[in-house]
């Protein structure tokens, strides 16, 4: 009997694996792995870059050692795109209001190199060993507008810093060119506007619409779980006909 692929979840900027827990709670029967991206954290001196993140994604896929479906949220779409084409047995890449870009693109190339208004950028850090980084401001509105207020406040308190290198470095490969892809559009997203999502989603084989803000794993974990189950089911082999 066939089993569903392992689900590997890749968080976005400033976040950690903690953000996925409400979604994971809705999928107790699945094998789920989470990736902690080195570019996100509290200490600017140790933050990684895009390629470190891609290596972390590739290592997570290798650890599965079998059929895998990758989900990237927001910035997490970038290391997913960089890693998934050559990471192993990746059956599908799912972009959850995520960056779905091409070779040569960077996060900042989407906005013509202009920092978004909800980024607080530190280009000249205080310590000599610190890396340039940015923090989220107005996060309640931009990231968690439709999240239950207490959970939203808890999430804001857990946000870290994000390395500037992770959003300036260019992709060297694009997994969606060779791996089946799905884009989940978050229609009320205040961080990645819907028209920008739709432009990127034009590259995907499948699109799904979700009436949510930027973080449906917190605001609508049950509905997001339902969508992901459907996407995982696409990876099951066709049933074999019984011999005559």
DRENLUM-615482 format. One record per residue (C-alpha): residue number from 0; chain; y, x, z. Coordinates in Angstrom, 1 decimal, padded with zeros to 4 digits. Example, Ala and Ser with C-alpha at 12.3 -4.5 7.8 and 13.67 -1.06 7.14 Angstrom:
BEGIN
- n	chain	py	px	pz
- 0	A	-004.5	012.3	007.8
- 1	A	-001.1	013.7	007.1
This chain:
BEGIN
- n	chain	py	px	pz
- 0	A	000.0	000.0	000.0
- 1	A	003.4	001.3	-001.0
- 2	A	006.1	002.1	001.6
- 3	A	009.8	002.1	001.3
- 4	A	011.6	005.5	000.8
- 5	A	013.3	007.2	003.7
- 6	A	016.9	006.3	004.1
- 7	A	019.3	009.2	004.6
- 8	A	022.8	008.3	005.8
- 9	A	025.8	010.5	005.2
- 10	A	029.0	009.7	007.1
- 11	A	032.6	010.1	006.0
- 12	A	035.5	012.2	007.1
- 13	A	036.3	012.5	010.9
- 14	A	033.1	010.7	011.8
- 15	A	029.7	011.7	013.1
- 16	A	026.2	010.3	013.0
- 17	A	027.2	008.0	015.9
- 18	A	029.0	005.6	013.5
- 19	A	025.6	004.5	011.9
- 20	A	024.0	003.2	015.1
- 21	A	024.9	-000.5	014.7
- 22	A	023.4	-000.4	011.2
- 23	A	020.3	001.5	012.4
- 24	A	019.7	-001.1	015.1
- 25	A	019.4	-003.7	012.3
- 26	A	016.7	-001.7	010.5
- 27	A	014.1	-000.8	013.2
- 28	A	011.2	-000.8	010.8
- 29	A	012.6	001.8	008.4
- 30	A	012.5	005.6	008.5
- 31	A	016.2	006.5	008.7
- 32	A	017.7	010.0	009.0
- 33	A	021.4	010.8	009.5
- 34	A	023.3	013.9	008.4
- 35	A	025.9	015.5	010.6
- 36	A	028.5	017.0	008.2
- 37	A	029.8	020.5	009.2
- 38	A	033.2	019.7	007.9
- 39	A	033.8	017.1	010.6
- 40	A	034.2	018.0	014.3
- 41	A	036.5	018.7	017.2
- 42	A	036.9	022.5	016.9
- 43	A	038.9	023.6	013.8
- 44	A	037.5	027.1	014.2
- 45	A	034.0	026.1	013.2
- 46	A	034.6	023.4	010.6
- 47	A	032.6	023.8	007.4
- 48	A	033.6	022.9	003.8
- 49	A	032.2	020.7	001.0
- 50	A	029.5	023.1	000.1
- 51	A	028.3	023.4	003.7
- 52	A	028.2	019.6	003.8
- 53	A	026.1	019.5	000.6
- 54	A	023.7	022.0	002.0
- 55	A	023.3	019.8	005.1
- 56	A	022.5	016.8	002.8
- 57	A	020.0	018.9	000.8
- 58	A	018.3	020.1	004.0
- 59	A	018.0	016.5	005.3
- 60	A	016.3	015.5	002.0
- 61	A	014.0	018.5	002.2
- 62	A	013.0	017.6	005.7
- 63	A	011.9	014.2	004.6
- 64	A	009.6	015.8	002.0
- 65	A	009.1	012.6	000.1
- 66	A	010.9	009.7	-001.6
- 67	A	014.4	009.3	-000.3
- 68	A	017.4	007.1	-000.9
- 69	A	020.8	008.5	000.0
- 70	A	023.8	006.5	001.3
- 71	A	027.2	008.1	001.4
- 72	A	030.2	006.5	003.0
- 73	A	033.8	007.4	001.9
- 74	A	034.1	011.2	001.8
- 75	A	030.4	011.4	002.3
- 76	A	030.0	010.5	-001.3
- 77	A	031.3	014.0	-002.3
- 78	A	028.5	016.1	-000.6
- 79	A	026.0	013.5	-001.7
- 80	A	027.1	013.8	-005.3
- 81	A	027.0	017.6	-005.0
- 82	A	023.6	017.8	-003.4
- 83	A	021.4	014.9	-004.6
- 84	A	020.8	016.0	-008.2
- 85	A	018.7	019.0	-007.1
- 86	A	017.9	018.2	-003.4
- 87	A	014.3	016.9	-003.9
- 88	A	012.7	013.5	-004.4
- 89	A	015.9	011.4	-004.4
- 90	A	015.1	008.0	-005.9
- 91	A	018.6	006.5	-005.7
- 92	A	022.1	007.4	-004.5
- 93	A	024.2	004.6	-002.9
- 94	A	028.0	004.9	-002.6
- 95	A	029.4	002.7	000.2
- 96	A	033.1	002.5	-000.6
- 97	A	032.6	006.2	-001.3
- 98	A	033.9	008.9	-003.6
- 99	A	031.9	008.9	-006.8
- 100	A	033.4	011.7	-008.8
- 101	A	032.5	014.1	-011.6
- 102	A	032.1	017.8	-012.0
- 103	A	035.4	019.6	-011.5
- 104	A	036.8	016.8	-009.3
- 105	A	037.9	017.1	-005.7
- 106	A	038.9	014.5	-003.2
- 107	A	042.6	015.3	-003.6
- 108	A	042.3	015.1	-007.4
- 109	A	041.9	011.3	-006.9
- 110	A	045.5	011.1	-005.5
- 111	A	047.1	013.8	-007.7
- 112	A	047.1	016.3	-004.8
- 113	A	049.2	014.1	-002.6
- 114	A	048.0	013.6	001.0
- 115	A	047.3	009.9	001.9
- 116	A	049.7	008.5	004.5
- 117	A	047.0	008.1	007.1
- 118	A	046.2	011.9	007.1
- 119	A	047.9	014.2	009.6
- 120	A	047.5	017.5	007.9
- 121	A	047.6	020.9	009.7
- 122	A	047.9	023.5	007.0
- 123	A	048.8	026.3	009.4
- 124	A	046.6	025.9	012.4
- 125	A	047.6	027.3	015.8
- 126	A	044.7	029.7	016.3
- 127	A	044.0	032.7	014.1
- 128	A	040.4	031.7	013.7
- 129	A	041.2	028.0	013.1
- 130	A	040.7	026.4	009.7
- 131	A	043.2	024.1	008.0
- 132	A	042.3	020.6	008.9
- 133	A	043.6	017.0	009.0
- 134	A	043.3	014.1	011.4
- 135	A	043.3	010.3	011.0
- 136	A	046.4	008.4	012.0
- 137	A	046.7	004.6	011.9
- 138	A	042.9	004.6	012.0
- 139	A	042.7	001.1	013.5
- 140	A	044.3	-000.4	010.4
- 141	A	043.0	002.0	007.8
- 142	A	039.4	002.3	008.9
- 143	A	038.5	-000.5	011.3
- 144	A	040.7	-003.4	010.5
- 145	A	037.9	-005.9	010.6
- 146	A	035.9	-004.3	013.4
- 147	A	035.6	-006.0	016.8
- 148	A	038.6	-004.6	018.8
- 149	A	036.7	-002.9	021.6
- 150	A	034.3	-001.2	019.2
- 151	A	037.2	-000.2	017.0
- 152	A	039.0	001.4	019.9
- 153	A	035.8	003.3	020.9
- 154	A	035.4	004.5	017.4
- 155	A	038.9	005.8	017.1
- 156	A	038.4	007.7	020.3
- 157	A	035.4	009.4	018.8
- 158	A	037.0	010.6	015.6
- 159	A	037.2	014.3	015.0
- 160	A	039.0	016.6	012.7
- 161	A	038.2	017.2	009.0
- 162	A	038.5	020.5	007.3
- 163	A	041.0	020.7	004.5
- 164	A	038.7	022.8	002.4
- 165	A	036.2	019.9	002.2
- 166	A	038.8	017.8	000.2
- 167	A	040.2	020.6	-002.0
- 168	A	037.0	022.1	-003.3
- 169	A	035.6	021.0	-006.6
- 170	A	032.2	019.4	-007.4
- 171	A	029.9	021.6	-009.4
- 172	A	027.3	018.9	-010.2
- 173	A	027.2	015.1	-010.2
- 174	A	024.0	013.5	-009.0
- 175	A	024.8	010.1	-010.5
- 176	A	024.4	011.5	-013.9
- 177	A	020.7	011.9	-013.4
- 178	A	019.8	009.9	-010.4
- 179	A	019.9	006.0	-010.3
- 180	A	023.0	004.8	-008.5
- 181	A	024.5	001.8	-006.8
- 182	A	028.1	001.3	-005.7
- 183	A	028.8	-001.1	-002.8
- 184	A	032.4	-002.3	-003.1
- 185	A	034.2	-003.1	000.1
- 186	A	036.7	-005.7	-001.0
- 187	A	039.1	-005.6	001.9
- 188	A	039.1	-001.8	002.3
- 189	A	042.5	-000.4	003.4
- 190	A	041.5	003.2	003.1
- 191	A	040.1	003.3	-000.4
- 192	A	041.8	000.5	-002.4
- 193	A	039.5	-001.9	-004.3
- 194	A	040.9	-000.9	-007.8
- 195	A	040.0	002.7	-007.1
- 196	A	036.6	001.7	-005.9
- 197	A	036.1	-000.3	-009.0
- 198	A	037.1	002.6	-011.3
- 199	A	034.5	004.8	-009.6
- 200	A	031.9	002.1	-009.6
- 201	A	032.1	001.9	-013.3
- 202	A	029.8	005.0	-013.3
- 203	A	027.1	003.3	-011.3
- 204	A	024.1	001.5	-012.7
- 205	A	024.4	-001.3	-010.1
- 206	A	027.3	-002.7	-008.2
- 207	A	027.3	-004.9	-005.1
- 208	A	030.3	-006.6	-003.5
- 209	A	030.8	-006.8	000.2
- 210	A	033.7	-008.7	001.7
- 211	A	034.5	-006.2	004.4
- 212	A	036.9	-003.4	005.4
- 213	A	036.2	000.3	005.2
- 214	A	033.5	000.4	007.8
- 215	A	030.9	-002.4	007.3
- 216	A	028.3	-000.4	009.3
- 217	A	030.4	-001.4	012.3
- 218	A	031.9	-004.7	011.2
- 219	A	029.0	-006.2	009.3
- 220	A	025.9	-004.2	010.1
- 221	A	023.5	-007.2	009.5
- 222	A	024.8	-007.9	006.0
- 223	A	024.9	-004.2	005.1
- 224	A	021.3	-003.9	006.3
- 225	A	020.3	-006.8	004.0
- 226	A	021.9	-005.1	001.0
- 227	A	020.3	-001.8	001.8
- 228	A	016.9	-003.4	002.1
- 229	A	017.4	-004.9	-001.4
- 230	A	018.3	-001.5	-002.8
- 231	A	015.3	000.2	-001.1
- 232	A	013.0	-002.5	-002.6
- 233	A	014.1	-001.4	-006.1
- 234	A	012.4	001.9	-005.5
- 235	A	008.9	000.3	-005.0
- 236	A	006.5	000.9	-007.9
- 237	A	005.5	-002.1	-010.0
- 238	A	002.3	-003.7	-008.7
- 239	A	-000.8	-002.7	-010.7
- 240	A	-002.7	-005.4	-012.5
- 241	A	-006.2	-006.0	-011.3
- 242	A	-008.8	-004.9	-013.9
- 243	A	-010.2	-007.6	-016.0
